[in-house]
Amino acid sequence: MKNRPSIKIPFTQPHRITFSEIKALLFPTFRKHRRRLVIGFTALIVVDFFQLTIPRIIKHGVDGLATGTVSSAGLLRLGVFILFIAACVVGLRFLWRYLIIGFSRMLERAVRNRIFSHITGMDAPFFEQRTTGELMAHQSNDLAAVQMACGMGMVAAVDALVMSITAIGFMIAINPLLTFFALLPMPALALATRILSGKLHGRFATVQQQFSELTEFSRSTLISIGLIKAYTMENFQTSVFGTLGRKYVKSNLRVARIQGLISPLATLVGSIGMLAVLYFGGRLVVQEVISIGEFVAFISYLYMLIWPMMAIGWVANLVQRGLTSLSRINNLITSRPTLPDPELPEGIEPFSRPGFAMKNLHFSYSLATAPALSGVTLTLSPGIHGVTGRTGSGKSTLCKILTRLYPVENNTLFFGGSDVNGLPLEFMRSHIAYVSQEPILFSDTIAGNLAFGRPEASRKEIERAAESAAVHKDIMQLPHGYETVIGERGVKLSGGQKQRLALARALLCDRPVLILDDGLSAVDVATEHKIFQNLKRHFSGKTVIIVSNRIKLLSMTDRIIILAEGKIETEGDHEKLLDTNTLYQSMYVKQMKGEELRGGDDA
């Protein structure tokens, strides 16, 4: 038990994203907000030039003091000029922060919306290959890294470039030889930064992957908290979470070791340059090659270069993090669904009484050793069809295929007489109401959950659907009736109530096809019978498919289909199967005996 593996997410090292991929992903937002960026970066550059002007003013003041040519009034004017420049810097700095950092948030929103839109448009095989935690990490940690790279990363890069080029220009104007000695250690910094930043990509990719694992484990623990408490596994889960956390911290420390080297290296290079300036510049002042004011200005410009040198490491870190995360995001949004989704053919109108037809239909899940459905040939016309069979016989798979969650071969599945691969997914699904084995409910009001498929539905329509699903009385007994918030996944409700709410939601949509995948398993027999009578009335002339292993429910259907190992074993009505099928006979005998032992009360 101690060695039970924690949640593992298949790790694939993301490729280094290309410029064309970056362009496709980010440039639409850059183009949309280009005016904002132009104004923001103009303000940033003006701030840099203002800052670079101050040493020139100080130079004039120092030289004036050294030669005795400046008066108190002159010094005051210089001081007032510096204050004016400082006030302008404050205003412009606020402006560029508001515009550029604000843009990075807009970019983050645009990419997040694209990720969310892409995820919601993917099919079932996509979600089999990715965990919820991994998808959440893309929209949190990865997006944060991209936002930082496109916000402060861009600012720091442009600021460092403008500051360094202009400061070096002013330094050359003072004395080219002294500038040469001051900048002599720079190539070593550039080389070290290139080597160290190159290692950040792989290490940061590992950090992001482990964050995905941590998020997924946390999510799965929270949604399974009842089971964990029932098995007294709180300490074990905490231990596994702690192990994942330690791995995550360890990987972050490996990244931090590289980050911790870059900034000190930049400071060291700046200090070496400063030492050279003090030695050689001091000699030039003594030799009167440069004035003391120029010497002070030169040192000020060199101090200004320390920030760009340090920014090299910081920007390299942000860029590597951003590119790694962008690679992961790009890998996600460039994945394509396996289900075809063509345009609606001309002349096709919404079907009023659609049915299904399967012709030698085969289907296998990825990594499965045996097919889930094999050679299924079946027609499901308007009427009520029951589907049953042993566990693993393919009942739920059949439902998922019919609702177009998985791809099928051409000319093997038809809907309303048309090959499903030639119909748009939205068009086909708009005809089908689906109730799964595990009802999905949201942390919302009862009314909000019921109206999920039809947000415009009136309260009267919602209540009518609830009555048809035999859940209206249960709702009215809740503290706030239809306005009761039921909590995530309906944790405040019983299993039967959740199933009936899911059925009411499907009934409210009023679509010509209803697929009920064992959606009444937690409902007692009397309520089940009442619901079935309502279904017969509500879906008269429509196609209803009910998956169940309960004989009483199956006996009320027009036709029963028995699956075995992914194939149709037999079909017929209740009486025929009782006479001819051993599985159906054994199910009947077992359930009838169980009812007799309970005194006829199957609750």
C-alpha positions as CSV (number, residue, x, y, z in Angstrom):
1,M,0.0,0.0,0.0
2,K,2.8,2.4,0.8
3,N,4.1,1.9,-2.7
4,R,0.9,2.8,-4.5
5,P,1.9,5.1,-7.4
6,S,0.7,8.6,-7.5
7,I,-1.0,10.2,-10.4
8,K,1.3,10.2,-13.4
9,I,0.9,12.4,-16.4
10,P,2.7,11.2,-19.6
11,F,5.6,13.5,-20.1
12,T,6.8,14.6,-23.5
13,Q,9.4,17.3,-23.7
14,P,7.8,20.2,-25.6
15,H,9.7,21.1,-28.8
16,R,11.2,24.6,-29.0
17,I,8.4,26.7,-30.5
18,T,9.2,28.3,-33.9
19,F,8.7,31.9,-34.8
20,S,5.8,31.1,-37.1
21,E,4.0,29.3,-34.3
22,I,4.6,32.3,-31.9
23,K,3.3,34.6,-34.7
24,A,0.1,32.5,-35.2
25,L,-0.5,32.4,-31.4
26,L,0.3,35.9,-30.2
27,F,0.4,38.3,-33.1
28,P,-3.3,38.7,-33.6
29,T,-3.5,40.3,-30.1
30,F,-0.4,42.4,-30.7
31,R,-1.9,43.7,-33.9
32,K,-5.2,44.5,-32.2
33,H,-3.5,46.5,-29.5
34,R,-0.6,47.9,-31.5
35,R,-1.6,51.6,-30.8
36,R,-1.6,50.9,-27.1
37,L,1.9,49.3,-27.4
38,V,3.3,52.1,-29.5
39,I,2.2,54.7,-27.0
40,G,3.4,52.6,-24.1
41,F,6.9,51.9,-25.5
42,T,7.2,55.5,-26.6
43,A,6.6,56.6,-23.0
44,L,9.2,54.0,-21.8
45,I,11.8,55.2,-24.2
46,V,11.2,58.9,-23.3
47,V,11.6,57.9,-19.6
48,D,15.0,56.3,-20.5
49,F,16.2,59.4,-22.3
50,F,15.1,61.6,-19.4
51,Q,17.0,59.4,-17.0
52,L,20.1,59.6,-19.3
53,T,19.9,63.4,-19.3
54,I,20.3,63.7,-15.6
55,P,24.1,62.8,-15.6
56,R,24.7,65.4,-18.2
57,I,23.0,68.0,-15.9
58,I,25.1,66.8,-13.0
59,K,28.3,67.0,-15.2
60,H,27.6,70.7,-15.8
61,G,27.0,71.3,-12.1
62,V,30.2,69.5,-11.0
63,D,32.3,71.2,-13.7
64,G,30.9,74.6,-12.7
65,L,31.7,74.0,-9.1
66,A,35.2,72.8,-10.0
67,T,36.0,75.8,-12.0
68,G,33.9,78.3,-9.9
69,T,31.8,79.3,-12.9
70,V,28.4,78.4,-11.5
71,S,26.4,80.5,-9.0
72,S,23.9,79.4,-6.4
73,A,21.1,80.5,-8.7
74,G,22.6,78.4,-11.5
75,L,22.7,75.3,-9.2
76,L,19.1,76.0,-8.2
77,R,18.0,76.1,-11.8
78,L,19.8,72.8,-12.4
79,G,18.1,71.3,-9.3
80,V,14.6,72.5,-10.5
81,F,15.3,71.1,-13.9
82,I,16.1,67.7,-12.4
83,L,12.9,67.8,-10.3
84,F,10.9,68.6,-13.5
85,I,12.5,65.7,-15.2
86,A,11.7,63.4,-12.2
87,A,8.1,64.5,-12.3
88,C,7.8,63.7,-16.0
89,V,9.4,60.3,-15.4
90,V,6.8,59.5,-12.7
91,G,3.9,60.4,-15.0
92,L,5.3,58.6,-18.0
93,R,6.3,55.6,-16.0
94,F,2.7,55.2,-14.8
95,L,1.6,55.5,-18.4
96,W,3.8,52.8,-19.8
97,R,3.0,50.5,-16.9
98,Y,-0.7,50.9,-17.4
99,L,-0.5,50.4,-21.1
100,I,2.1,47.6,-21.5
101,I,1.3,45.6,-18.3
102,G,-2.4,46.1,-19.1
103,F,-1.7,44.7,-22.6
104,S,0.0,41.6,-21.1
105,R,-3.2,40.9,-19.2
106,M,-5.3,41.3,-22.4
107,L,-2.9,38.9,-24.1
108,E,-3.3,36.5,-21.2
109,R,-7.1,36.7,-21.5
110,A,-7.0,36.2,-25.3
111,V,-4.8,33.1,-25.0
112,R,-6.9,31.7,-22.1
113,N,-10.1,32.1,-24.1
114,R,-8.5,30.4,-27.0
115,I,-7.3,27.5,-24.8
116,F,-10.8,27.2,-23.3
117,S,-12.5,27.3,-26.6
118,H,-10.2,24.7,-28.0
119,I,-10.6,22.3,-25.1
120,T,-14.4,22.5,-25.2
121,G,-14.3,21.7,-28.9
122,M,-12.2,18.5,-28.5
123,D,-13.5,14.9,-28.5
124,A,-13.4,12.1,-26.0
125,P,-10.0,10.6,-27.2
126,F,-8.4,14.0,-26.4
127,F,-9.5,13.9,-22.8
128,E,-8.4,10.3,-22.4
129,Q,-4.8,11.5,-23.1
130,R,-4.8,14.5,-20.8
131,T,-5.8,14.9,-17.2
132,T,-7.8,17.7,-15.8
133,G,-4.9,18.9,-13.7
134,E,-2.7,19.2,-16.8
135,L,-5.4,21.3,-18.6
136,M,-5.7,23.5,-15.5
137,A,-1.9,24.0,-15.4
138,H,-2.0,25.3,-19.0
139,Q,-4.5,28.0,-17.9
140,S,-2.7,28.9,-14.7
141,N,1.1,28.4,-14.5
142,D,1.8,28.3,-18.2
143,L,-0.3,31.4,-18.9
144,A,1.3,33.3,-16.0
145,A,4.7,32.6,-17.5
146,V,3.6,33.8,-20.9
147,Q,2.0,36.9,-19.4
148,M,5.2,37.8,-17.5
149,A,7.4,37.3,-20.7
150,C,5.1,39.5,-22.8
151,G,4.7,42.1,-20.0
152,M,7.6,42.8,-17.8
153,G,9.9,40.7,-20.0
154,M,9.3,43.0,-23.0
155,V,9.6,46.1,-20.9
156,A,12.9,44.9,-19.4
157,A,14.2,43.9,-22.8
158,V,13.4,47.2,-24.5
159,D,14.4,49.3,-21.4
160,A,17.8,47.4,-21.2
161,L,18.4,47.8,-24.9
162,V,17.7,51.5,-25.0
163,M,19.5,52.3,-21.8
164,S,22.6,50.3,-22.7
165,I,22.9,51.6,-26.3
166,T,22.3,55.2,-25.3
167,A,24.5,55.0,-22.1
168,I,27.3,53.5,-24.1
169,G,26.9,56.2,-26.7
170,F,27.3,58.9,-24.0
171,M,30.2,57.1,-22.5
172,I,32.0,56.9,-25.9
173,A,31.3,60.6,-26.4
174,I,33.2,61.2,-23.1
175,N,36.1,58.9,-23.8
176,P,36.2,55.9,-26.2
177,L,39.2,54.2,-24.6
178,L,37.7,54.4,-21.1
179,T,34.5,52.9,-22.6
180,F,36.4,50.0,-24.0
181,F,37.9,49.1,-20.6
182,A,34.5,49.5,-18.9
183,L,32.8,47.1,-21.4
184,L,35.7,44.6,-21.8
185,P,34.0,42.0,-19.4
186,M,30.7,42.2,-21.3
187,P,31.3,39.3,-23.8
188,A,31.9,36.9,-20.9
189,L,28.5,37.8,-19.4
190,A,26.8,37.3,-22.8
191,L,28.4,33.9,-23.2
192,A,27.5,32.8,-19.7
193,T,24.0,34.0,-20.0
194,R,23.5,32.1,-23.3
195,I,24.8,28.8,-21.8
196,L,22.8,29.1,-18.6
197,S,19.6,30.2,-20.2
198,G,19.8,27.3,-22.6
199,K,19.6,24.9,-19.6
200,L,16.5,26.6,-18.3
201,H,14.2,25.3,-21.1
202,G,14.4,21.6,-20.1
203,R,14.4,22.3,-16.4
204,F,11.4,24.6,-16.5
205,A,9.5,22.1,-18.7
206,T,9.9,19.6,-15.9
207,V,8.7,22.1,-13.3
208,Q,5.5,22.8,-15.4
209,Q,4.9,19.1,-15.8
210,Q,5.2,18.4,-12.1
211,F,2.9,21.3,-11.4
212,S,0.4,19.6,-13.6
213,E,0.7,16.3,-11.6
214,L,0.4,18.3,-8.3
215,T,-2.8,20.0,-9.6
216,E,-4.3,16.8,-10.9
217,F,-3.7,15.0,-7.6
218,S,-5.2,17.8,-5.6
219,R,-8.2,18.0,-7.9
220,S,-8.8,14.2,-7.7
221,T,-8.5,14.2,-4.0
222,L,-11.0,17.0,-3.5
223,I,-13.7,15.4,-5.7
224,S,-13.1,12.1,-4.0
225,I,-13.0,13.4,-0.4
226,G,-16.0,11.3,0.7
227,L,-14.3,8.1,-0.4
228,I,-11.0,9.0,1.1
229,K,-12.6,9.7,4.5
230,A,-14.6,6.4,4.3
231,Y,-11.4,4.5,3.8
232,T,-9.5,6.6,6.4
233,M,-6.9,7.5,3.7
234,E,-6.4,11.2,4.7
235,N,-2.9,10.6,6.0
236,F,-1.9,8.6,3.0
237,Q,-3.2,11.2,0.6
238,T,-1.4,13.9,2.5
239,S,1.8,11.9,2.4
240,V,1.5,11.4,-1.4
241,F,0.7,15.1,-1.8
242,G,3.8,16.0,0.3
243,T,6.0,13.7,-1.9
244,L,4.7,15.4,-5.1
245,G,5.3,18.8,-3.4
246,R,8.9,17.9,-2.5
247,K,9.6,16.8,-6.1
248,Y,8.1,20.1,-7.4
249,V,10.2,22.2,-5.0
250,K,13.3,20.1,-5.9
251,S,12.8,20.9,-9.6
252,N,12.2,24.5,-8.8
253,L,15.5,24.6,-6.9
254,R,17.2,23.2,-9.9
255,V,15.8,26.1,-11.9
256,A,16.7,28.6,-9.1
257,R,20.3,27.4,-9.2
258,I,20.6,28.7,-12.7
259,Q,18.6,31.8,-12.0
260,G,20.8,32.4,-9.0
261,L,24.0,32.4,-11.1
262,I,22.9,34.8,-13.8
263,S,22.2,37.9,-11.7
264,P,25.4,37.6,-9.6
265,L,27.4,37.2,-12.8
266,A,25.9,40.4,-14.2
267,T,26.7,42.2,-10.9
268,L,30.3,40.8,-11.0
269,V,30.8,42.0,-14.5
270,G,29.5,45.5,-13.6
271,S,31.8,45.6,-10.6
272,I,34.8,44.6,-12.7
273,G,33.9,47.4,-15.2
274,M,33.5,49.9,-12.3
275,L,37.0,48.9,-11.0
276,A,38.5,49.5,-14.5
277,V,36.7,52.9,-14.7
278,L,38.0,54.0,-11.3
279,Y,41.6,53.0,-12.2
280,F,41.8,54.3,-15.8
281,G,39.3,57.1,-15.4
282,G,41.0,58.4,-12.3
283,R,44.3,58.6,-14.3
284,L,42.6,60.4,-17.1
285,V,41.2,63.0,-14.7
286,V,44.7,63.5,-13.2
287,Q,46.1,63.9,-16.7
288,E,43.3,66.4,-17.4
289,V,42.2,64.3,-20.4
290,I,38.6,64.4,-19.1
291,S,37.1,66.8,-16.5
292,I,35.9,65.7,-13.1
293,G,32.3,66.4,-14.2
294,E,32.8,64.0,-17.2
295,F,34.3,61.4,-14.8
296,V,31.2,61.7,-12.5
297,A,28.9,61.5,-15.5
298,F,30.8,58.4,-16.9
299,I,30.4,56.6,-13.5
300,S,26.7,57.5,-13.5
301,Y,26.3,56.0,-17.0
302,L,28.2,52.9,-15.9
303,Y,25.8,52.5,-12.9
304,M,22.9,52.8,-15.4
305,L,24.5,49.9,-17.3
306,I,24.4,47.6,-14.3
307,W,20.6,47.3,-14.5
308,P,20.7,46.3,-18.2
309,M,23.4,43.8,-17.4
310,M,21.3,42.3,-14.6
311,A,18.3,42.5,-16.9
312,I,20.0,40.2,-19.3
313,G,19.7,37.4,-16.9
314,W,16.2,38.2,-15.7
315,V,14.9,38.7,-19.2
316,A,16.6,35.4,-20.3
317,N,14.8,33.7,-17.5
318,L,11.5,35.2,-18.3
319,V,11.9,34.5,-22.0
320,Q,12.8,30.8,-21.4
321,R,9.9,30.3,-19.1
322,G,7.6,32.0,-21.5
323,L,8.8,30.1,-24.5
324,T,8.6,26.8,-22.6
325,S,5.1,27.5,-21.5
326,L,4.1,28.8,-25.0
327,S,5.4,25.5,-26.4
328,R,3.2,23.6,-24.1
329,I,0.2,25.8,-24.9
330,N,0.9,25.5,-28.6
331,N,1.1,21.8,-28.4
332,L,-2.3,21.8,-26.8
333,I,-4.1,24.1,-29.2
334,T,-2.6,22.6,-32.3
335,S,-4.0,19.1,-31.4
336,R,-6.9,18.2,-33.6
337,P,-10.0,16.2,-32.9
338,T,-10.4,12.8,-34.5
339,L,-14.1,13.4,-35.2
340,P,-14.9,15.0,-38.6
341,D,-17.0,18.1,-38.3
342,P,-18.0,19.1,-41.9
343,E,-20.3,21.9,-43.0
344,L,-24.0,21.1,-43.2
345,P,-24.8,19.7,-46.6
346,E,-27.3,21.7,-48.7
347,G,-30.8,20.6,-48.5
348,I,-30.5,18.9,-45.1
349,E,-33.2,20.2,-42.7
350,P,-33.6,19.3,-39.0
351,F,-35.0,15.8,-38.6
352,S,-38.4,15.5,-36.9
353,R,-38.3,11.7,-36.4
354,P,-34.7,10.6,-36.7
355,G,-33.4,7.1,-36.0
356,F,-30.0,5.3,-36.1
357,A,-28.8,2.6,-38.4
358,M,-25.6,0.7,-37.9
359,K,-24.0,-1.5,-40.6
360,N,-21.1,-3.7,-39.5
361,L,-20.0,-1.1,-37.0
362,H,-16.6,-1.7,-35.3
363,F,-15.0,0.3,-32.6
364,S,-11.9,0.0,-30.3
365,Y,-10.6,2.3,-27.6
366,S,-7.0,3.3,-27.9
367,L,-4.6,0.9,-26.1
368,A,-7.4,-1.7,-25.8
369,T,-6.6,-5.3,-26.7
370,A,-10.1,-6.2,-27.8
371,P,-12.8,-4.3,-29.7
372,A,-15.5,-2.6,-27.6
373,L,-18.0,-3.1,-30.5
374,S,-17.6,-5.7,-33.2
375,G,-19.7,-6.0,-36.4
376,V,-22.8,-4.3,-34.9
377,T,-25.7,-4.1,-37.4
378,L,-28.8,-2.6,-35.9
379,T,-31.6,-0.2,-36.7
380,L,-33.0,2.0,-34.0
381,S,-36.2,3.6,-35.3
382,P,-38.7,5.8,-33.4
383,G,-39.9,3.9,-30.4
384,I,-38.6,2.8,-27.0
385,H,-35.6,0.5,-27.2
386,G,-34.0,-1.3,-24.2
387,V,-30.4,-2.3,-24.2
388,T,-28.9,-4.8,-21.7
389,G,-26.0,-7.2,-21.3
390,R,-23.3,-8.2,-18.9
391,T,-20.7,-5.7,-17.6
392,G,-18.3,-4.8,-20.4
393,S,-20.6,-5.9,-23.2
394,G,-20.4,-2.5,-24.9
395,K,-23.7,-0.8,-23.7
396,S,-22.1,2.5,-22.6
397,T,-19.8,2.4,-25.6
398,L,-22.8,2.2,-27.9
399,C,-24.3,5.2,-26.2
400,K,-21.1,7.3,-26.6
401,I,-20.9,6.3,-30.2
402,L,-24.5,7.4,-30.9
403,T,-23.9,10.8,-29.2
404,R,-20.8,11.2,-31.4
405,L,-18.2,11.3,-28.7
406,Y,-15.9,8.9,-30.6
407,P,-15.1,8.5,-34.3
408,V,-16.4,5.7,-36.5
409,E,-15.6,4.5,-40.0
410,N,-17.5,5.9,-43.0
411,N,-20.8,4.2,-43.9
412,T,-21.1,2.3,-40.6
413,L,-23.3,4.7,-38.7
414,F,-26.3,6.6,-40.1
415,F,-28.5,9.2,-38.5
416,G,-31.8,10.2,-40.2
417,G,-30.6,8.3,-43.2
418,S,-27.3,10.2,-43.5
419,D,-23.8,9.0,-42.8
420,V,-22.8,10.7,-39.5
421,N,-19.4,11.6,-40.8
422,G,-21.1,13.9,-43.3
423,L,-23.1,15.7,-40.6
424,P,-21.9,18.6,-38.4
425,L,-21.4,17.6,-34.8
426,E,-23.5,20.5,-33.5
427,F,-26.3,19.7,-35.9
428,M,-26.5,16.0,-35.0
429,R,-26.1,16.5,-31.2
430,S,-28.8,19.2,-31.3
431,H,-31.2,16.3,-32.0
432,I,-30.1,14.2,-29.0
433,A,-30.7,14.4,-25.2
434,Y,-28.2,12.3,-23.3
435,V,-28.3,11.1,-19.7
436,S,-25.0,9.4,-18.6
437,Q,-24.4,6.8,-16.0
438,E,-23.0,9.4,-13.6
439,P,-25.2,12.6,-13.6
440,I,-23.2,15.8,-14.1
441,L,-24.5,18.7,-12.0
442,F,-23.0,22.1,-11.4
443,S,-22.6,24.2,-8.3
444,D,-25.6,26.2,-9.1
445,T,-29.3,26.4,-8.3
446,I,-31.7,23.6,-9.2
447,A,-33.3,25.8,-11.8
448,G,-29.9,26.7,-13.3
449,N,-28.9,23.0,-13.6
450,L,-32.2,22.0,-15.2
451,A,-32.1,24.9,-17.7
452,F,-28.5,24.1,-18.7
453,G,-29.5,22.9,-22.1
454,R,-32.2,25.6,-22.5
455,P,-31.2,28.8,-20.7
456,E,-34.2,30.6,-22.0
457,A,-36.7,28.1,-20.5
458,S,-39.5,29.6,-18.3
459,R,-40.0,28.5,-14.7
460,K,-43.2,26.8,-15.8
461,E,-41.4,24.7,-18.4
462,I,-38.7,23.8,-15.9
463,E,-41.3,22.6,-13.3
464,R,-43.1,20.6,-16.0
465,A,-39.9,18.8,-16.9
466,A,-39.2,18.1,-13.2
467,E,-42.7,16.7,-12.7
468,S,-42.1,14.4,-15.7
469,A,-38.9,13.2,-14.1
470,A,-40.7,12.6,-10.8
471,V,-38.4,15.0,-8.9
472,H,-40.6,18.1,-8.5
473,K,-41.8,17.1,-4.9
474,D,-38.2,16.5,-3.9
475,I,-37.2,19.9,-5.1
476,M,-40.0,21.6,-3.2
477,Q,-38.9,20.0,0.0
478,L,-35.5,21.7,-0.3
479,P,-34.9,24.9,1.7
480,H,-35.3,27.3,-1.3
481,G,-37.0,25.0,-3.8
482,Y,-35.8,25.6,-7.3
483,E,-33.4,28.3,-6.1
484,T,-31.5,25.9,-3.8
485,V,-27.8,25.8,-4.6
486,I,-26.9,22.1,-4.7
487,G,-23.1,22.3,-4.5
488,E,-20.5,20.9,-6.8
489,R,-21.6,17.6,-8.5
490,G,-24.8,17.8,-6.5
491,V,-23.2,16.7,-3.2
492,K,-26.2,17.8,-1.3
493,L,-28.5,15.3,-3.1
494,S,-29.1,11.6,-3.1
495,G,-28.1,9.4,-6.1
496,G,-31.7,9.0,-7.2
497,Q,-32.4,12.7,-7.0
498,K,-29.3,13.5,-9.1
499,Q,-30.3,11.0,-11.7
500,R,-33.9,12.4,-11.9
501,L,-32.5,16.0,-12.2
502,A,-30.3,14.9,-15.1
503,L,-33.3,13.3,-16.7
504,A,-35.4,16.4,-16.2
505,R,-32.7,18.5,-17.8
506,A,-32.8,16.2,-20.9
507,L,-36.6,16.3,-21.0
508,L,-36.6,20.1,-20.9
509,C,-34.5,20.2,-24.1
510,D,-37.3,18.3,-25.8
511,R,-35.2,16.7,-28.5
512,P,-36.3,13.9,-30.9
513,V,-33.9,11.4,-29.4
514,L,-33.3,10.5,-25.8
515,I,-30.4,8.2,-24.8
516,L,-30.6,7.1,-21.2
517,D,-27.4,5.2,-20.2
518,D,-28.4,3.4,-17.0
519,G,-29.7,6.8,-15.7
520,L,-32.4,5.3,-13.4
521,S,-30.3,2.8,-11.5
522,A,-30.6,4.6,-8.2
523,V,-34.4,5.1,-8.5
524,D,-36.9,2.8,-6.8
525,V,-39.2,0.6,-8.9
526,A,-42.4,2.6,-8.3
527,T,-40.8,5.9,-9.2
528,E,-39.1,4.2,-12.2
529,H,-42.5,3.0,-13.4
530,K,-44.0,6.5,-13.1
531,I,-41.0,8.0,-14.9
532,F,-41.4,5.5,-17.8
533,Q,-45.0,6.3,-18.3
534,N,-44.1,10.0,-18.5
535,L,-41.4,9.1,-21.0
536,K,-43.9,7.2,-23.2
537,R,-46.2,10.2,-23.2
538,H,-43.4,12.8,-23.6
539,F,-41.5,10.9,-26.4
540,S,-44.4,9.6,-28.3
541,G,-43.2,9.1,-31.9
542,K,-39.6,9.8,-30.9
543,T,-36.5,7.5,-30.5
544,V,-35.7,6.5,-26.9
545,I,-32.8,4.2,-26.0
546,I,-32.7,3.0,-22.4
547,V,-29.7,1.1,-21.1
548,S,-30.5,-0.9,-18.0
549,N,-30.2,-4.3,-16.3
550,R,-33.5,-4.0,-14.5
551,I,-36.1,-6.4,-15.9
552,K,-39.2,-4.4,-14.9
553,L,-37.9,-1.4,-16.8
554,L,-36.9,-3.5,-19.8
555,S,-40.2,-5.3,-19.9
556,M,-42.0,-2.0,-20.6
557,T,-39.9,-1.2,-23.7
558,D,-41.0,-1.9,-27.3
559,R,-37.9,-3.9,-28.0
560,I,-34.9,-5.3,-26.0
561,I,-31.4,-5.7,-27.5
562,I,-28.9,-7.9,-25.6
563,L,-25.2,-7.2,-26.1
564,A,-22.4,-9.7,-25.4
565,E,-18.7,-9.0,-25.9
566,G,-19.4,-6.0,-28.2
567,K,-21.8,-7.9,-30.4
568,I,-25.6,-8.2,-30.7
569,E,-26.5,-11.5,-29.1
570,T,-30.2,-11.3,-29.7
571,E,-33.1,-8.9,-29.8
572,G,-36.9,-9.1,-29.2
573,D,-39.6,-8.2,-26.8
574,H,-39.8,-9.2,-23.2
575,E,-41.9,-12.4,-23.7
576,K,-39.7,-13.6,-26.6
577,L,-36.4,-13.2,-24.6
578,L,-37.9,-14.9,-21.6
579,D,-38.5,-18.0,-23.8
580,T,-35.2,-17.9,-25.8
581,N,-32.3,-16.2,-24.0
582,T,-30.6,-17.7,-21.0
583,L,-29.0,-14.5,-19.8
584,Y,-32.4,-12.7,-19.8
585,Q,-34.0,-15.7,-18.1
586,S,-31.3,-15.7,-15.3
587,M,-31.7,-11.9,-14.8
588,Y,-35.5,-12.3,-14.5
589,V,-35.3,-15.2,-12.0
590,K,-32.7,-13.5,-9.9
591,Q,-34.5,-10.1,-9.7
592,M,-37.9,-11.7,-9.1
593,K,-36.6,-13.8,-6.3
594,G,-34.9,-10.7,-4.8
595,E,-38.2,-8.9,-5.0
596,E,-40.0,-11.7,-3.3
597,L,-37.5,-11.7,-0.5
598,R,-38.0,-8.0,0.0
599,G,-41.8,-8.6,0.1
600,G,-42.3,-7.0,-3.2
601,D,-40.8,-3.7,-2.2
602,D,-37.9,-2.9,-4.5
603,A,-36.6,0.4,-3.1
